[in-house]
Amino acid sequence: MAVAIATFSTGRCIASGDNVSVKVCLGNELPEAADLIDKIRTLLEAKKYRVGLHAIRHMVEEGFRENDILTTVLEECRILEDYPDESRCLVLGRFLLTQSVSSPLHVVCDYSNDTVVDIVTAYIPQKPWWETPSQRG
């Protein structure tokens, strides 16, 4: 699949391919990001969410819990990538491993349903897929 990427002076990129459209946020928030985060947080706070098997697998393998996923999105976080064609977004936040050590966590949310948010997957970003928590490898 061919992918075209355009970088704007705002630090924002939009990449699109044959069947995919991705908005990448690099530094500046996407204009609709605050509204999207608010929508997701409202559903999470109301306990209207489902955790997918892929997220559960990563929880077991990487040692974080469902509560860590919720904390990541409910506290300070930002949307790294929005996939509007799929009604999904990649959220970057942090969770506490100990009282003084935190870890980045990526959470992919499906917001296609107005009554529930699906946690498609969650994982700790690692090389070679991610150079830093916010930069792909």
C-alpha positions in Angstrom: 0.0 0.0 0.0 1.4 3.4 -0.9 1.3 6.1 1.7 1.6 9.8 1.2 2.6 12.0 4.1 2.3 15.8 4.2 4.0 17.7 7.0 2.7 21.2 7.9 4.6 24.0 9.7 2.3 23.4 12.8 4.1 20.1 13.3 1.0 18.1 12.2 1.2 15.4 9.6 -1.6 13.7 7.7 -0.8 10.4 6.1 -3.2 8.6 3.8 -3.1 5.5 1.7 -5.3 3.4 -0.4 -7.8 2.5 2.4 -6.4 4.4 5.3 -6.4 8.0 6.6 -4.3 8.9 9.6 -3.9 12.2 11.4 -0.7 12.3 13.4 -0.3 14.8 16.2 3.3 15.9 16.7 3.5 18.6 19.3 0.3 20.5 18.6 -3.1 19.0 19.4 -5.4 18.1 16.6 -8.3 20.6 16.6 -10.9 18.0 17.5 -8.7 16.1 20.0 -10.1 17.8 23.1 -13.6 17.0 22.1 -12.7 13.4 21.3 -10.8 12.9 24.6 -13.8 14.4 26.5 -16.2 12.0 24.8 -14.0 9.0 25.6 -13.5 10.2 29.2 -17.2 10.7 29.8 -17.9 7.1 28.7 -15.0 5.7 30.8 -16.1 7.6 33.9 -19.7 6.2 33.4 -18.1 2.7 33.2 -19.4 2.4 29.6 -16.4 0.7 28.1 -15.2 -2.8 27.0 -11.6 -4.1 27.1 -10.7 -6.2 24.1 -8.8 -9.5 24.2 -5.7 -7.9 22.5 -5.5 -5.4 25.4 -6.0 -8.1 28.0 -3.1 -10.1 26.4 -0.8 -7.1 26.6 -1.9 -6.6 30.3 -0.9 -10.1 31.2 2.4 -10.0 29.2 3.5 -6.5 30.2 2.3 -6.4 33.7 -0.3 -3.5 33.8 -3.9 -3.6 34.9 -7.3 -2.4 33.6 -7.1 0.4 36.1 -3.8 1.5 34.6 -5.5 1.8 31.2 -8.3 3.9 32.7 -5.8 6.1 34.6 -3.8 6.7 31.4 -6.9 8.1 29.6 -8.6 9.8 32.5 -5.5 11.7 33.6 -3.0 13.7 31.5 -2.9 12.2 28.0 -2.9 13.2 24.4 -4.0 11.8 21.1 -1.0 10.8 19.1 -2.9 9.5 16.1 -6.5 9.6 15.0 -7.8 7.1 12.5 -11.1 8.8 11.4 -12.0 6.2 8.8 -12.0 3.6 11.6 -13.3 5.8 14.3 -10.2 5.0 16.4 -7.5 6.9 18.0 -4.1 6.2 19.7 -3.8 7.8 23.1 -0.5 8.3 24.9 -0.5 8.7 28.7 1.4 7.4 31.7 0.6 5.1 34.6 2.5 4.5 37.9 4.6 1.3 38.2 5.6 2.4 41.8 4.9 5.5 43.8 7.9 7.2 42.1 8.2 5.5 38.7 5.8 5.8 35.8 5.6 4.2 32.4 4.2 5.4 29.1 1.2 3.5 27.9 -0.5 3.6 24.5 -4.2 2.9 24.4 -6.2 2.5 21.1 -9.8 3.5 21.6 -12.7 2.8 19.2 -15.2 5.6 19.5 -17.6 4.6 16.8 -20.4 3.9 19.2 -21.8 6.9 21.2 -22.9 4.7 24.1 -19.7 2.7 24.7 -15.9 3.0 24.1 -13.9 -0.1 23.1 -10.4 -0.4 24.4 -9.0 -2.2 21.3 -5.5 -2.6 22.7 -3.1 -1.1 25.2 0.6 -1.6 25.3 3.8 -0.2 26.6 5.6 1.4 23.5 8.9 -0.4 22.8 11.6 -0.5 20.2 11.8 -1.2 17.3 8.2 -0.1 16.8 8.7 3.1 18.8 11.8 5.2 19.1 10.2 7.2 21.9 6.7 7.0 23.4 5.6 9.5 20.8 7.8 8.7 17.8 7.4 5.6 15.6 10.5 3.6 14.9 
